[in-house]
Amino acid sequence: MLSGTIKNFNNQVEVEDMSEMRELLLPDPTHFFVPDSAGHFTITFLLASPNYFRIGRNILYLSPGDNITLYADYKDPMQATFTGTHSKENEYLRETPFPKGGSFLEAGSRIKSTVDLTVMAVAEAAKNRARSLEEHTGMDKEFVKLETARIQADILNSLDDIDVYFPYEHKLSKDSAELFHQNFEKMIAPYMEQYAKDFIDPDFLKLVVYRDVVDELIAKERNTSKNIQQVKDWIAARELAEKLKAASARETKMAFESRINQLANATYRNALNNTLSKTLALSNGDMAVDFTAADQSNTTVHASDLKGKLIYVDIWATWCGPCMEEMPAFEKLKNAYKDDPRISFISLSIDDDKTAWQTNIKKRNANGLQWIIDRAKLPAYNVLSIPRTILIGQDFRLVEMNAALPSSKKLANTLNVLLK
């Protein structure tokens, strides 16, 4: 059982599976909870073995039979507190480096004057993290093994991301940056070789950062052990899952069945068949599933309120860089059809922070249908990544589950054809 108090979260919260299975399966509805007005909550769900999860920006380590009480603030994960089972493990996880921030590079703050000095800074940060792991005595042995692997994977991720952060932090010119990129692999190769050696283990797939570097590990590994084959099986399953989740037409989805059943690993095969079954529940041509959101005045609104119109839904969030890059094109698209009553454009935010959402709208002087929704309230649409757009016909049937983005040159023609 997991219970406690949360702060600065939205209405509905997910205990998000962070293991390798999250990339093969769709979100589990039993992992969502709605806190009360004071942020209190209690949730229980089935768990077959120890695993990593996430609430907000805090990583959790949970095992079958655990009873944990926590406090978590979405805006400040370092303030999280834990009592009960695995409290030491979860306290240690508060300082988990962020893979998308270059892990030990900390979004570029550890970039030094040279690549060699930067590598030394990464190594020092990793030593400090390893020292912290040693100081947290009495922790689960499997957890310590995984966290030791995480440190090594974070080093590899850091080394790889020097190629991104070094030119940016040193404000290299375009030509200088291009020269740096050309020479980088040669410069970093000895270090990568050092930390990548004998690092193939399917157990480590539980770690997000290990999955971020595993393709490179496989590419450089000459061993053909059983460990490598299972990791390769997961990579093949992940690639199938990505394509399956992006498919919209029923016929396209059904074509995956034979490819899924060719997978050697039964666990991955069963997971993908489960995903296939769920995605077939809603496809292009089916009646759209209605959803409930809130507008800027906090009035409840429904997609079905727009029945009889062509509906273009743009799903975004303030923290999504690619979404914000699409916004000028979305506003231009809306403006092109502003006098056509046959079509409606919904700007549907999945932000947790309503204030950030409102501020962003005002800053951009955005008008029209500005709605906000909990992502968990869109289960039928499998919103796994954004930007994402959905096109619903005037008969309220799905035209396209994964419609063209606002910047697409083909979109206007698609809309015009449908309006005719």
C-alpha positions in Angstrom: 0.0 0.0 0.0 1.2 3.5 -0.8 -0.3 6.5 1.0 0.6 10.0 2.1 0.3 13.6 1.1 1.2 15.3 -2.2 1.5 19.0 -3.0 1.3 21.0 -6.3 0.0 18.0 -8.2 -3.0 18.0 -10.5 -6.4 16.3 -9.8 -5.3 12.9 -11.0 -1.9 11.4 -10.3 -0.2 8.3 -11.8 2.2 6.0 -10.0 4.1 5.6 -13.3 5.9 2.3 -14.1 9.5 3.2 -14.9 10.7 -0.3 -15.9 11.3 -1.6 -19.4 7.7 -2.9 -19.6 6.3 0.7 -19.6 7.7 1.0 -23.2 5.8 -2.1 -24.3 2.5 -1.6 -22.4 -0.1 1.1 -22.2 -0.6 3.0 -18.9 -2.4 0.9 -16.2 -5.6 2.5 -15.0 -5.1 0.9 -11.5 -2.0 3.0 -11.0 -4.0 6.3 -11.0 -5.4 8.0 -7.9 -7.2 11.2 -7.0 -6.1 12.9 -3.8 -8.5 14.7 -1.6 -8.6 18.5 -1.2 -5.7 18.4 1.3 -3.6 16.2 -1.0 -4.1 13.0 1.0 -4.3 9.7 -0.9 -4.1 5.9 -0.6 -3.5 3.5 -3.4 -2.9 -0.3 -3.8 -2.2 -2.3 -6.9 -0.8 -5.7 -7.9 3.0 -5.9 -8.1 4.7 -9.2 -9.1 8.3 -8.2 -8.3 10.4 -5.2 -7.1 10.3 -2.3 -9.5 10.9 1.4 -10.1 8.0 3.8 -10.3 7.6 7.6 -10.4 5.2 10.0 -8.7 5.6 13.5 -10.1 9.4 14.0 -10.2 10.3 11.5 -7.5 11.5 8.0 -8.3 10.2 5.2 -6.1 11.4 1.7 -5.4 8.4 -0.6 -4.6 8.2 -4.3 -3.8 5.2 -6.7 -3.3 3.8 -6.2 0.2 5.3 -2.8 0.8 3.6 -0.3 3.1 4.9 3.2 2.5 3.8 6.6 3.6 5.3 9.5 1.7 5.1 13.3 1.3 6.0 14.7 -2.1 6.0 18.2 -3.6 5.9 18.2 -7.4 7.9 21.5 -7.5 10.6 20.3 -5.1 11.4 16.6 -5.2 14.2 17.0 -2.7 11.6 17.7 0.0 10.1 14.2 -0.3 9.9 12.1 2.9 9.3 8.4 3.3 8.4 6.1 6.2 7.8 2.4 6.2 9.2 -0.2 3.8 12.2 0.7 1.7 12.3 4.3 3.2 16.1 4.3 2.9 16.0 3.3 -0.7 13.5 6.0 -1.6 15.4 8.7 0.3 18.5 7.8 -1.7 16.5 8.1 -4.9 15.6 11.7 -4.3 19.0 12.8 -5.8 18.7 10.6 -8.9 20.4 12.4 -11.8 18.1 13.4 -14.7 19.0 11.5 -17.9 17.5 14.1 -20.2 19.6 16.7 -18.4 22.8 14.8 -19.4 22.8 13.0 -16.0 26.0 14.0 -14.2 26.5 17.0 -16.6 23.4 18.6 -14.8 22.1 20.3 -18.0 25.6 21.6 -18.8 26.7 23.0 -15.5 29.6 20.6 -15.2 31.0 21.3 -18.7 34.7 22.4 -18.3 37.2 24.1 -20.6 38.2 20.8 -22.3 36.5 17.4 -22.9 39.1 15.7 -20.7 38.4 18.0 -17.8 34.7 17.5 -18.3 35.1 13.7 -18.2 37.1 14.1 -14.9 34.2 16.2 -13.5 31.7 13.5 -14.5 33.9 10.8 -12.9 34.1 12.8 -9.7 30.3 13.3 -9.6 29.9 9.5 -10.1 32.3 8.8 -7.2 30.2 11.1 -4.9 27.1 9.3 -5.9 28.7 5.9 -5.3 29.8 7.1 -1.9 26.3 8.2 -1.1 25.0 4.7 -2.0 27.6 3.1 0.4 26.6 5.5 3.2 22.9 4.4 2.9 23.5 1.1 4.8 20.9 -1.7 5.2 19.3 -1.3 1.8 18.0 -4.2 -0.4 20.9 -6.0 -2.2 19.1 -6.1 -5.5 18.5 -2.3 -5.2 22.2 -1.7 -4.5 23.1 -3.7 -7.6 20.7 -1.8 -9.8 21.8 1.6 -8.4 25.4 0.7 -8.9 24.5 0.0 -12.5 22.6 3.3 -12.7 25.8 5.2 -11.8 27.7 3.5 -14.6 24.9 4.1 -17.1 24.7 7.8 -16.0 28.4 8.1 -16.7 27.9 6.7 -20.2 24.9 9.0 -20.8 27.0 12.0 -19.5 29.9 11.2 -21.8 27.6 10.9 -24.8 25.8 14.2 -24.0 29.1 16.2 -23.9 28.7 16.3 -27.6 25.4 18.3 -27.0 26.3 20.5 -24.1 30.0 21.4 -24.8 29.4 23.5 -28.0 26.4 25.2 -26.3 28.1 26.1 -23.1 31.2 27.4 -24.9 29.1 29.2 -27.5 31.0 27.7 -30.4 30.3 29.1 -33.9 28.5 26.9 -36.3 31.7 25.8 -38.1 33.5 25.2 -34.8 30.6 23.2 -33.5 30.6 21.1 -36.6 34.3 20.4 -36.3 33.8 19.5 -32.7 31.0 17.0 -33.6 33.2 15.4 -36.2 36.1 14.8 -33.8 34.0 14.0 -30.7 33.6 10.3 -31.2 37.4 9.8 -31.5 38.0 12.0 -28.4 35.5 10.2 -26.2 36.0 6.6 -27.5 38.6 5.6 -24.8 36.4 6.7 -22.0 33.3 5.1 -23.5 35.2 1.8 -24.0 36.3 1.9 -20.3 32.8 2.3 -18.9 30.9 0.2 -21.5 32.9 -3.0 -21.0 31.0 -6.0 -19.9 27.9 -4.0 -19.1 25.2 -6.1 -20.9 22.6 -7.3 -18.4 18.8 -7.6 -19.0 18.2 -6.8 -15.3 19.5 -3.3 -15.9 16.7 -2.6 -18.4 14.7 -1.6 -15.3 16.7 1.6 -15.4 15.6 4.4 -17.8 19.1 5.7 -18.3 20.4 2.2 -19.1 17.7 1.9 -21.8 19.0 5.3 -23.1 22.5 3.9 -23.7 21.7 0.2 -24.4 21.6 0.6 -28.2 25.2 1.9 -28.2 26.3 -0.9 -25.8 24.9 -3.5 -28.1 26.4 -2.0 -31.1 29.9 -2.1 -29.6 29.6 -5.5 -27.9 31.2 -8.4 -29.8 30.0 -11.0 -27.3 27.1 -13.2 -28.3 26.0 -14.4 -24.8 22.5 -15.1 -23.7 22.4 -11.8 -21.9 22.9 -9.9 -25.2 20.2 -11.9 -26.9 17.6 -11.0 -24.3 18.5 -7.4 -24.5 18.2 -7.6 -28.3 14.8 -9.2 -27.9 13.7 -6.2 -25.8 15.0 -3.7 -28.3 13.1 -5.5 -31.0 9.9 -5.5 -28.9 10.4 -1.8 -28.1 10.6 -0.9 -31.8 7.4 -2.9 -32.5 5.7 -1.2 -29.6 6.6 2.3 -30.8 5.2 1.6 -34.3 2.1 -0.1 -32.9 1.3 2.7 -30.5 1.6 5.2 -33.4 -0.7 3.3 -35.7 -4.2 4.6 -36.2 -5.9 2.4 -38.8 -7.3 -1.0 -37.7 -5.8 -2.8 -40.6 -2.3 -1.4 -39.8 -2.6 -2.5 -36.2 -3.7 -6.0 -37.1 -0.7 -6.4 -39.3 1.5 -6.3 -36.2 0.0 -9.6 -34.8 2.2 -11.9 -36.8 5.4 -9.9 -36.1 4.6 -9.8 -32.4 4.2 -13.6 -32.3 7.6 -14.1 -33.8 9.3 -12.6 -30.8 11.3 -15.2 -28.9 10.8 -13.7 -25.4 7.3 -14.8 -24.0 7.1 -11.9 -21.6 7.7 -9.3 -24.3 5.4 -11.1 -26.7 2.5 -11.3 -24.1 3.0 -7.6 -23.3 2.7 -6.5 -26.9 -0.3 -8.7 -27.6 -1.9 -7.0 -24.6 -1.1 -3.6 -26.1 -2.4 -4.7 -29.5 -5.7 -5.7 -27.9 -6.2 -2.4 -26.2 -5.2 -0.2 -29.2 -7.8 -2.1 -31.3 -10.5 -0.7 -29.0 -10.4 2.6 -30.8 -9.2 3.1 -34.4 -9.8 5.5 -37.4 -13.4 5.3 -38.5 -14.8 4.4 -35.0 -17.1 6.7 -33.1 -14.9 9.1 -31.1 -14.8 8.6 -27.4 -16.0 11.8 -25.6 -13.8 13.5 -23.1 -14.4 16.1 -20.4 -12.1 19.0 -19.8 -12.1 22.5 -18.3 -11.9 25.9 -20.0 -10.2 29.0 -18.7 -13.1 29.9 -16.5 -13.0 26.4 -15.0 -16.3 25.5 -16.7 -16.7 21.8 -17.6 -16.7 21.3 -21.3 -17.1 18.2 -23.5 -15.7 17.3 -27.0 -19.2 16.1 -27.8 -20.5 19.7 -27.4 -18.9 20.3 -30.8 -20.7 17.5 -32.6 -21.7 18.4 -36.1 -18.4 20.3 -36.7 -15.0 19.1 -37.9 -12.9 19.0 -34.7 -9.1 19.4 -34.7 -7.6 18.7 -31.3 -4.0 19.9 -30.5 -2.7 18.2 -27.4 0.2 20.1 -25.7 1.8 21.3 -22.5 3.9 24.3 -21.5 6.9 22.1 -20.7 6.9 20.6 -24.1 9.4 22.3 -26.4 8.2 20.8 -29.7 4.6 21.7 -28.7 5.5 25.4 -28.3 7.4 25.3 -31.6 4.1 24.2 -33.2 2.0 27.0 -31.5 2.6 29.7 -34.2 1.5 27.3 -36.9 -1.6 26.3 -34.8 -2.6 29.9 -34.3 -2.1 30.6 -38.1 -4.3 27.6 -38.9 -7.0 28.7 -36.5 -7.0 32.2 -38.1 -7.3 30.8 -41.6 -10.6 29.2 -40.7 -11.9 31.7 -38.1 -14.9 32.6 -40.3 -15.9 29.0 -41.0 -18.5 27.7 -38.6 -18.1 24.1 -39.8 -14.7 23.6 -38.0 -13.5 24.0 -34.4 -10.0 24.0 -33.1 -9.4 22.8 -29.5 -6.1 23.7 -27.8 -6.0 20.9 -25.2 -3.3 21.2 -22.5 -2.3 18.3 -20.3 -0.4 20.5 -17.9 -0.3 19.6 -14.2 0.2 23.3 -13.3 -3.0 25.2 -14.3 -1.3 28.5 -13.4 1.5 27.9 -15.8 -1.1 27.0 -18.5 -3.1 30.2 -17.9 0.1 32.3 -17.9 1.3 30.8 -21.1 -2.1 31.5 -22.8 -2.1 35.1 -21.7 1.6 35.6 -22.8 0.8 34.4 -26.3 -2.6 36.2 -26.4 -4.1 32.9 -27.5 -7.8 32.9 -28.1 -10.4 30.3 -29.1 -11.1 27.0 -27.3 -8.4 26.8 -24.6 -9.0 23.6 -22.6 -7.1 21.7 -20.0 -7.4 18.0 -19.0 -5.7 15.3 -17.0 -3.9 13.1 -19.4 -5.4 10.1 -17.5 -8.8 11.2 -18.7 -7.9 10.4 -22.3 -7.2 6.6 -21.9 -8.9 5.7 -25.2 -6.6 7.9 -27.2 -3.3 6.5 -25.8 -1.7 9.9 -25.4 1.9 8.7 -24.7 3.8 11.6 -26.2 3.2 15.2 -27.3 2.7 17.2 -29.5 -0.2 15.0 -30.6 -3.2 15.9 -32.7 -6.6 14.2 -33.3 -9.1 14.9 -36.1 -12.8 14.1 -35.5 -15.3 14.3 -38.3 -18.6 16.1 -38.4 -20.3 12.8 -37.7 -18.1 12.5 -34.5 -16.2 9.6 -35.9 -12.4 9.5 -35.8 -10.9 10.6 -39.0 -7.3 10.3 -37.7 -6.1 9.3 -34.2 -2.6 10.7 -35.1 -3.4 13.6 -37.3 -0.9 15.9 -39.1 0.7 18.6 -36.9 -0.3 22.2 -37.4 3.0 22.9 -39.3 2.3 20.2 -41.9 1.9 21.5 -45.4 -0.7 18.8 -46.2 -3.0 19.6 -43.3 -5.0 22.4 -44.9 -5.7 20.3 -47.9 -6.9 17.4 -45.6 -9.2 19.8 -43.8 -10.6 21.4 -47.0 -11.4 18.0 -48.4 -13.2 16.9 -45.2 -15.2 20.2 -45.1 -16.4 19.6 -48.7 
